[in-house]
Amino acid sequence: MSAAFHRLFLMAPKPHRLRQDTALHSSAKPARTMATQSSFKNAFANYTDYLNQLNEKRERVVKASRDITINSKKVIFQVHRISKNNKDEVLDKAEKDLASVTEQHVSQLVQEYIEAATLCNFCKNGTLLNLDEINATLLPLSDPSLEPLQINILDYLLGLADLTGELMRLAIGRISDGELEYAEKICRFVRDIYRELTLLAPHMDDSTDMKTKMDTMLQSVMKIENACFSVHVRGSEYVQLPGSSDPSYLLLGVRDNEI
């Protein structure tokens, strides 16, 4: 009887040892799981910070580009309201708005800025603002420890091509105010720009849109010439719309769709 009891005792499971093993396994598994979850959280936290910073930089660039476009167009519209009675006032306001553009980092839409700056300078001084003069205005914005902020020659030339369209609208507007001599001055200025760019365009990369802009420039030159010619030939039939400052007015001898 005692021998049989002894054998059953030896064959019986040892619950205490099993509980220790189970406790060890159960405590080890959660430790590994918690470590893995922590590493995942840290990794995704780093990804989130990186994407947030990247998005903030992108938003700043988009906003700067939008502000440059708005302020440049504002200067152009102000210059179009110029007349012999308010020239100084309009140009002073345009220069202040232009200064607000140069205070921003000009990284995109540089051609819009060149178009506005050269138009304002022509109305004030009657001359072309060259690339060195434009870049000189940008030097105060540059970090002394970095390469200075400068506009390249290609953007400058493309901006000049856009300038001729605004000069065409300005010339038509001056004719509506009876300032034919000023319109003829604009016409000569636009001719000079077109002639010089005609020599450069064949040597420029086909990937640029200069060839398309050259066609538009030629149309602008022809529109100014036709408008001035019509006033000379049919001056007695020329009628200025009362109180009109819109350059899209109807001028006898020039079709409305040509303006």
C-alpha atoms as a printed R data frame, in Angstrom:
    type eleno elety resid chain resno       x       y       z
1   ATOM     1    CA   MET     A     1   0.000   0.000   0.000
2   ATOM     2    CA   SER     A     2   2.770   2.369   0.931
3   ATOM     3    CA   ALA     A     3   4.728   1.425  -2.191
4   ATOM     4    CA   ALA     A     4   1.732   2.145  -4.416
5   ATOM     5    CA   PHE     A     5   1.148   5.483  -2.700
6   ATOM     6    CA   HIS     A     6   4.788   6.361  -3.151
7   ATOM     7    CA   ARG     A     7   4.616   5.639  -6.889
8   ATOM     8    CA   LEU     A     8   1.478   7.804  -7.258
9   ATOM     9    CA   PHE     A     9   3.207  10.590  -5.403
10  ATOM    10    CA   LEU     A    10   6.170  10.482  -7.761
11  ATOM    11    CA   MET     A    11   3.903  10.447 -10.834
12  ATOM    12    CA   ALA     A    12   1.794  13.370  -9.615
13  ATOM    13    CA   PRO     A    13   2.489  16.817 -11.252
14  ATOM    14    CA   LYS     A    14   4.358  19.440  -9.293
15  ATOM    15    CA   PRO     A    15   2.042  22.463  -9.363
16  ATOM    16    CA   HIS     A    16   4.464  24.787  -7.593
17  ATOM    17    CA   ARG     A    17   7.153  24.442 -10.262
18  ATOM    18    CA   LEU     A    18   4.648  24.844 -13.063
19  ATOM    19    CA   ARG     A    19   3.375  28.049 -11.516
20  ATOM    20    CA   GLN     A    20   6.909  29.413 -11.399
21  ATOM    21    CA   ASP     A    21   7.524  28.566 -15.069
22  ATOM    22    CA   THR     A    22   4.198  30.064 -16.085
23  ATOM    23    CA   ALA     A    23   4.906  33.202 -14.129
24  ATOM    24    CA   LEU     A    24   8.307  33.545 -15.764
25  ATOM    25    CA   HIS     A    25   6.902  33.126 -19.272
26  ATOM    26    CA   SER     A    26   3.988  35.466 -18.637
27  ATOM    27    CA   SER     A    27   6.248  38.181 -17.237
28  ATOM    28    CA   ALA     A    28   8.772  37.903 -20.091
29  ATOM    29    CA   LYS     A    29   6.284  38.204 -22.965
30  ATOM    30    CA   PRO     A    30   4.723  41.520 -21.892
31  ATOM    31    CA   ALA     A    31   8.203  42.996 -21.447
32  ATOM    32    CA   ARG     A    32   9.100  42.214 -25.059
33  ATOM    33    CA   THR     A    33   5.740  43.530 -26.299
34  ATOM    34    CA   MET     A    34   6.052  46.811 -24.405
35  ATOM    35    CA   ALA     A    35   9.546  47.382 -25.774
36  ATOM    36    CA   THR     A    36   8.345  46.794 -29.349
37  ATOM    37    CA   GLN     A    37   5.366  49.123 -28.947
38  ATOM    38    CA   SER     A    38   7.605  51.827 -27.506
39  ATOM    39    CA   SER     A    39   9.987  51.664 -30.483
40  ATOM    40    CA   PHE     A    40   7.069  51.882 -32.912
41  ATOM    41    CA   LYS     A    41   5.686  54.914 -31.111
42  ATOM    42    CA   ASN     A    42   9.044  56.663 -31.172
43  ATOM    43    CA   ALA     A    43   9.515  55.936 -34.873
44  ATOM    44    CA   PHE     A    44   6.072  57.246 -35.845
45  ATOM    45    CA   ALA     A    45   6.533  60.272 -33.593
46  ATOM    46    CA   ASN     A    46   9.691  61.115 -35.531
47  ATOM    47    CA   TYR     A    47   7.860  60.662 -38.841
48  ATOM    48    CA   THR     A    48   5.083  62.956 -37.650
49  ATOM    49    CA   ASP     A    49   7.507  65.689 -36.622
50  ATOM    50    CA   TYR     A    50   9.329  65.469 -39.959
51  ATOM    51    CA   LEU     A    51   6.118  65.700 -41.998
52  ATOM    52    CA   ASN     A    52   4.831  68.599 -39.896
53  ATOM    53    CA   GLN     A    53   8.043  70.556 -40.411
54  ATOM    54    CA   LEU     A    54   8.014  69.807 -44.136
55  ATOM    55    CA   ASN     A    55   4.410  70.964 -44.423
56  ATOM    56    CA   GLU     A    56   5.168  74.189 -42.547
57  ATOM    57    CA   LYS     A    57   8.058  74.971 -44.901
58  ATOM    58    CA   ARG     A    58   5.847  74.299 -47.902
59  ATOM    59    CA   GLU     A    59   3.128  76.589 -46.573
60  ATOM    60    CA   ARG     A    60   5.649  79.395 -46.069
61  ATOM    61    CA   VAL     A    61   6.916  79.040 -49.643
62  ATOM    62    CA   VAL     A    62   3.371  79.020 -51.063
63  ATOM    63    CA   LYS     A    63   2.406  82.082 -49.029
64  ATOM    64    CA   ALA     A    64   5.544  83.969 -50.075
65  ATOM    65    CA   SER     A    65   4.880  83.181 -53.735
66  ATOM    66    CA   ARG     A    66   1.268  84.299 -53.411
67  ATOM    67    CA   ASP     A    67   2.268  87.562 -51.703
68  ATOM    68    CA   ILE     A    68   4.848  88.325 -54.395
69  ATOM    69    CA   THR     A    69   2.247  87.862 -57.124
70  ATOM    70    CA   ILE     A    70  -0.381  89.991 -55.375
71  ATOM    71    CA   ASN     A    71   1.988  92.868 -54.546
72  ATOM    72    CA   SER     A    72   3.574  92.861 -58.015
73  ATOM    73    CA   LYS     A    73   0.170  93.022 -59.695
74  ATOM    74    CA   LYS     A    74  -0.832  95.778 -57.281
75  ATOM    75    CA   VAL     A    75   2.125  97.884 -58.408
76  ATOM    76    CA   ILE     A    76   1.268  97.288 -62.073
77  ATOM    77    CA   PHE     A    77  -2.367  98.327 -61.595
78  ATOM    78    CA   GLN     A    78  -1.295 101.457 -59.731
79  ATOM    79    CA   VAL     A    79   1.071 102.511 -62.503
80  ATOM    80    CA   HIS     A    80  -1.735 102.098 -65.041
81  ATOM    81    CA   ARG     A    81  -3.693 104.775 -63.152
82  ATOM    82    CA   ILE     A    82  -0.924 107.313 -63.741
83  ATOM    83    CA   SER     A    83  -1.671 110.627 -65.438
84  ATOM    84    CA   LYS     A    84   0.057 113.971 -65.835
85  ATOM    85    CA   ASN     A    85  -1.800 115.243 -62.770
86  ATOM    86    CA   ASN     A    86  -0.979 112.435 -60.303
87  ATOM    87    CA   LYS     A    87   2.327 111.051 -61.566
88  ATOM    88    CA   ASP     A    88   4.383 111.704 -58.415
89  ATOM    89    CA   GLU     A    89   1.670 110.463 -56.057
90  ATOM    90    CA   VAL     A    90   1.052 107.236 -57.966
91  ATOM    91    CA   LEU     A    91   4.744 106.448 -58.368
92  ATOM    92    CA   ASP     A    92   5.474 107.085 -54.681
93  ATOM    93    CA   LYS     A    93   2.719 104.651 -53.708
94  ATOM    94    CA   ALA     A    94   3.916 102.104 -56.297
95  ATOM    95    CA   GLU     A    95   7.480 102.277 -55.007
96  ATOM    96    CA   LYS     A    96   6.331 101.650 -51.437
97  ATOM    97    CA   ASP     A    97   4.364  98.589 -52.529
98  ATOM    98    CA   LEU     A    98   7.329  97.426 -54.605
99  ATOM    99    CA   ALA     A    99   9.542  97.722 -51.527
100 ATOM   100    CA   SER     A   100   7.207  95.381 -49.682
101 ATOM   101    CA   VAL     A   101   7.818  92.806 -52.414
102 ATOM   102    CA   THR     A   102  11.606  93.052 -52.137
103 ATOM   103    CA   GLU     A   103  11.355  92.493 -48.395
104 ATOM   104    CA   GLN     A   104  10.190  88.961 -49.091
105 ATOM   105    CA   HIS     A   105  12.424  86.084 -50.200
106 ATOM   106    CA   VAL     A   106  12.025  86.092 -53.961
107 ATOM   107    CA   SER     A   107  12.162  82.395 -54.724
108 ATOM   108    CA   GLN     A   108   9.278  81.904 -57.150
109 ATOM   109    CA   LEU     A   109   7.522  84.078 -59.686
110 ATOM   110    CA   VAL     A   110  10.637  86.221 -60.086
111 ATOM   111    CA   GLN     A   111   9.501  87.274 -63.523
112 ATOM   112    CA   GLU     A   112   6.430  88.962 -62.036
113 ATOM   113    CA   TYR     A   113   8.703  90.972 -59.777
114 ATOM   114    CA   ILE     A   114  10.975  91.984 -62.677
115 ATOM   115    CA   GLU     A   115   7.944  93.020 -64.701
116 ATOM   116    CA   ALA     A   116   6.679  95.271 -61.891
117 ATOM   117    CA   ALA     A   117  10.106  96.734 -61.043
118 ATOM   118    CA   THR     A   118  11.038  97.579 -64.631
119 ATOM   119    CA   LEU     A   119   7.610  99.095 -65.347
120 ATOM   120    CA   CYS     A   120   7.794 101.334 -62.278
121 ATOM   121    CA   ASN     A   121  11.352 102.431 -63.127
122 ATOM   122    CA   PHE     A   122  10.442 103.279 -66.727
123 ATOM   123    CA   CYS     A   123   7.521 105.444 -65.636
124 ATOM   124    CA   LYS     A   124   9.741 107.269 -63.143
125 ATOM   125    CA   ASN     A   125  13.028 107.624 -65.052
126 ATOM   126    CA   GLY     A   126  12.199 106.672 -68.632
127 ATOM   127    CA   THR     A   127  14.972 104.067 -68.649
128 ATOM   128    CA   LEU     A   128  15.348 100.308 -68.410
129 ATOM   129    CA   LEU     A   129  16.204  98.870 -64.999
130 ATOM   130    CA   ASN     A   130  19.098  96.493 -65.683
131 ATOM   131    CA   LEU     A   131  19.867  93.205 -63.940
132 ATOM   132    CA   ASP     A   132  22.725  94.586 -61.835
133 ATOM   133    CA   GLU     A   133  20.480  97.313 -60.428
134 ATOM   134    CA   ILE     A   134  17.775  94.797 -59.539
135 ATOM   135    CA   ASN     A   135  20.254  92.469 -57.844
136 ATOM   136    CA   ALA     A   136  21.701  95.391 -55.893
137 ATOM   137    CA   THR     A   137  18.279  95.960 -54.294
138 ATOM   138    CA   LEU     A   138  18.230  92.324 -53.153
139 ATOM   139    CA   LEU     A   139  21.625  92.359 -51.414
140 ATOM   140    CA   PRO     A   140  20.257  93.747 -48.095
141 ATOM   141    CA   LEU     A   141  17.926  90.746 -47.940
142 ATOM   142    CA   SER     A   142  20.755  88.223 -48.168
143 ATOM   143    CA   ASP     A   143  22.320  86.453 -45.215
144 ATOM   144    CA   PRO     A   144  25.982  87.576 -45.017
145 ATOM   145    CA   SER     A   145  27.050  84.014 -44.205
146 ATOM   146    CA   LEU     A   146  25.335  82.582 -47.283
147 ATOM   147    CA   GLU     A   147  25.463  83.146 -51.021
148 ATOM   148    CA   PRO     A   148  23.731  86.444 -51.839
149 ATOM   149    CA   LEU     A   149  20.206  86.366 -53.229
150 ATOM   150    CA   GLN     A   150  20.460  87.138 -56.943
151 ATOM   151    CA   ILE     A   151  18.193  86.910 -59.998
152 ATOM   152    CA   ASN     A   152  19.583  85.007 -62.963
153 ATOM   153    CA   ILE     A   153  19.794  86.367 -66.498
154 ATOM   154    CA   LEU     A   154  17.124  84.023 -67.887
155 ATOM   155    CA   ASP     A   155  14.440  85.138 -65.453
156 ATOM   156    CA   TYR     A   156  15.377  88.745 -66.141
157 ATOM   157    CA   LEU     A   157  14.966  88.355 -69.905
158 ATOM   158    CA   LEU     A   158  11.663  86.534 -69.542
159 ATOM   159    CA   GLY     A   159  10.470  89.285 -67.208
160 ATOM   160    CA   LEU     A   160  11.388  91.909 -69.808
161 ATOM   161    CA   ALA     A   161   9.347  90.028 -72.371
162 ATOM   162    CA   ASP     A   162   6.326  90.289 -70.073
163 ATOM   163    CA   LEU     A   163   7.052  93.991 -69.511
164 ATOM   164    CA   THR     A   164   6.249  94.828 -73.135
165 ATOM   165    CA   GLY     A   165   2.638  93.724 -72.702
166 ATOM   166    CA   GLU     A   166   2.184  96.059 -69.738
167 ATOM   167    CA   LEU     A   167   3.839  98.899 -71.654
168 ATOM   168    CA   MET     A   168   1.396  98.326 -74.496
169 ATOM   169    CA   ARG     A   169  -1.542  98.724 -72.099
170 ATOM   170    CA   LEU     A   170   0.109 101.790 -70.581
171 ATOM   171    CA   ALA     A   171   0.577 103.381 -74.015
172 ATOM   172    CA   ILE     A   172  -3.057 102.808 -74.973
173 ATOM   173    CA   GLY     A   173  -4.123 104.330 -71.658
174 ATOM   174    CA   ARG     A   174  -1.949 107.412 -72.220
175 ATOM   175    CA   ILE     A   175  -3.468 107.918 -75.667
176 ATOM   176    CA   SER     A   176  -6.913 107.927 -74.077
177 ATOM   177    CA   ASP     A   177  -5.701 110.837 -71.886
178 ATOM   178    CA   GLY     A   178  -4.327 112.698 -74.889
179 ATOM   179    CA   GLU     A   179  -0.653 112.054 -74.037
180 ATOM   180    CA   LEU     A   180   0.378 110.982 -77.531
181 ATOM   181    CA   GLU     A   181   4.038 111.980 -77.114
182 ATOM   182    CA   TYR     A   182   4.375 109.768 -74.051
183 ATOM   183    CA   ALA     A   183   2.733 106.881 -75.917
184 ATOM   184    CA   GLU     A   184   5.210 107.332 -78.772
185 ATOM   185    CA   LYS     A   185   8.068 107.261 -76.266
186 ATOM   186    CA   ILE     A   186   6.730 103.970 -74.950
187 ATOM   187    CA   CYS     A   187   6.495 102.662 -78.497
188 ATOM   188    CA   ARG     A   188  10.172 103.420 -79.173
189 ATOM   189    CA   PHE     A   189  11.159 101.820 -75.874
190 ATOM   190    CA   VAL     A   190   9.216  98.624 -76.636
191 ATOM   191    CA   ARG     A   191  10.736  98.490 -80.127
192 ATOM   192    CA   ASP     A   192  14.232  98.635 -78.629
193 ATOM   193    CA   ILE     A   193  13.488  95.781 -76.208
194 ATOM   194    CA   TYR     A   194  11.986  93.664 -78.971
195 ATOM   195    CA   ARG     A   195  14.951  94.301 -81.289
196 ATOM   196    CA   GLU     A   196  17.518  93.321 -78.658
197 ATOM   197    CA   LEU     A   197  15.642  90.196 -77.570
198 ATOM   198    CA   THR     A   198  15.241  89.173 -81.205
199 ATOM   199    CA   LEU     A   199  19.029  88.829 -81.354
200 ATOM   200    CA   LEU     A   200  19.157  86.725 -78.185
201 ATOM   201    CA   ALA     A   201  16.127  84.468 -78.640
202 ATOM   202    CA   PRO     A   202  17.689  82.141 -81.288
203 ATOM   203    CA   HIS     A   203  20.531  81.315 -78.884
204 ATOM   204    CA   MET     A   204  18.273  80.448 -75.954
205 ATOM   205    CA   ASP     A   205  17.236  76.953 -74.926
206 ATOM   206    CA   ASP     A   206  14.112  75.645 -76.641
207 ATOM   207    CA   SER     A   207  12.756  74.587 -73.247
208 ATOM   208    CA   THR     A   208  12.148  78.245 -72.338
209 ATOM   209    CA   ASP     A   209   8.970  80.005 -73.449
210 ATOM   210    CA   MET     A   210  10.855  82.955 -74.932
211 ATOM   211    CA   LYS     A   211   9.809  82.098 -78.491
212 ATOM   212    CA   THR     A   212   6.152  82.268 -77.524
213 ATOM   213    CA   LYS     A   213   6.744  85.527 -75.693
214 ATOM   214    CA   MET     A   214   8.505  86.963 -78.735
215 ATOM   215    CA   ASP     A   215   5.321  86.514 -80.761
216 ATOM   216    CA   THR     A   216   3.343  88.274 -78.037
217 ATOM   217    CA   MET     A   217   5.920  91.090 -77.937
218 ATOM   218    CA   LEU     A   218   5.583  91.646 -81.674
219 ATOM   219    CA   GLN     A   219   1.814  91.923 -81.280
220 ATOM   220    CA   SER     A   220   2.308  94.485 -78.522
221 ATOM   221    CA   VAL     A   221   4.618  96.591 -80.720
222 ATOM   222    CA   MET     A   222   2.110  96.492 -83.589
223 ATOM   223    CA   LYS     A   223  -0.794  97.481 -81.319
224 ATOM   224    CA   ILE     A   224   1.075 100.535 -80.027
225 ATOM   225    CA   GLU     A   225   2.142 101.541 -83.525
226 ATOM   226    CA   ASN     A   226  -1.387 101.154 -84.889
227 ATOM   227    CA   ALA     A   227  -2.849 103.172 -82.014
228 ATOM   228    CA   CYS     A   228  -0.366 106.039 -82.471
229 ATOM   229    CA   PHE     A   229  -0.776 105.951 -86.243
230 ATOM   230    CA   SER     A   230  -4.566 106.060 -85.958
231 ATOM   231    CA   VAL     A   231  -4.430 109.174 -83.792
232 ATOM   232    CA   HIS     A   232  -2.141 110.939 -86.282
233 ATOM   233    CA   VAL     A   233  -4.155 109.985 -89.343
234 ATOM   234    CA   ARG     A   234  -7.659 110.173 -87.910
235 ATOM   235    CA   GLY     A   235  -7.137 112.606 -85.071
236 ATOM   236    CA   SER     A   236 -10.332 114.498 -85.856
237 ATOM   237    CA   GLU     A   237 -12.336 111.300 -85.368
238 ATOM   238    CA   TYR     A   238 -10.648 110.397 -82.095
239 ATOM   239    CA   VAL     A   239 -13.104 110.472 -79.204
240 ATOM   240    CA   GLN     A   240 -12.060 109.947 -75.599
241 ATOM   241    CA   LEU     A   241 -14.606 108.166 -73.447
242 ATOM   242    CA   PRO     A   242 -15.657 110.566 -70.656
243 ATOM   243    CA   GLY     A   243 -14.116 109.648 -67.305
244 ATOM   244    CA   SER     A   244 -12.657 106.426 -68.669
245 ATOM   245    CA   SER     A   245  -9.366 105.227 -67.225
246 ATOM   246    CA   ASP     A   246  -9.760 101.693 -68.570
247 ATOM   247    CA   PRO     A   247  -7.109 100.883 -71.217
248 ATOM   248    CA   SER     A   248  -9.657  98.652 -73.008
249 ATOM   249    CA   TYR     A   249 -11.553 101.698 -74.320
250 ATOM   250    CA   LEU     A   250 -12.724 101.888 -77.956
251 ATOM   251    CA   LEU     A   251 -10.395 103.915 -80.171
252 ATOM   252    CA   LEU     A   252 -11.415 104.664 -83.729
253 ATOM   253    CA   GLY     A   253  -8.960 102.971 -86.030
254 ATOM   254    CA   VAL     A   254  -8.061 100.272 -83.487
255 ATOM   255    CA   ARG     A   255 -10.340  97.285 -83.039
256 ATOM   256    CA   ASP     A   256 -11.374  96.512 -79.492
257 ATOM   257    CA   ASN     A   257 -10.059  92.953 -79.704
258 ATOM   258    CA   GLU     A   258  -6.586  94.281 -80.574
259 ATOM   259    CA   ILE     A   259  -6.196  96.031 -77.228
